[in-house]
């Protein structure tokens, strides 16, 4: 099941205090980036984030879910109504997120 654009808009509004949030549509879902680093995505109208240690430490209760069958587990960010907490989670995760892979051009 694809995620609704309305849910993406809601999450983007909840993250509006963070500069540098961007997204990319991917097969009916949305990948989410903070200053170019992938931190999670919207899958079946759920916000799932990468299971980095900072996210585990930040959240009170950690619930793991898979974005789609066969994928690695991610952390469900279930307190999306709390803007400050959600922004704090992304800020806390940022230093532990991997740098984006640079595409090389072939000649």
Secondary structure, DSSP 8 states (H G I E B T S, - for coil): ----HHHHHHHHHHTTTSTTEEEEEETTEEEEEETTEEEEEEETTEEEE---HHHHHH-SS--EEESSTTS-EEEE---TT-HHHHHHHHHHHHTTS----------
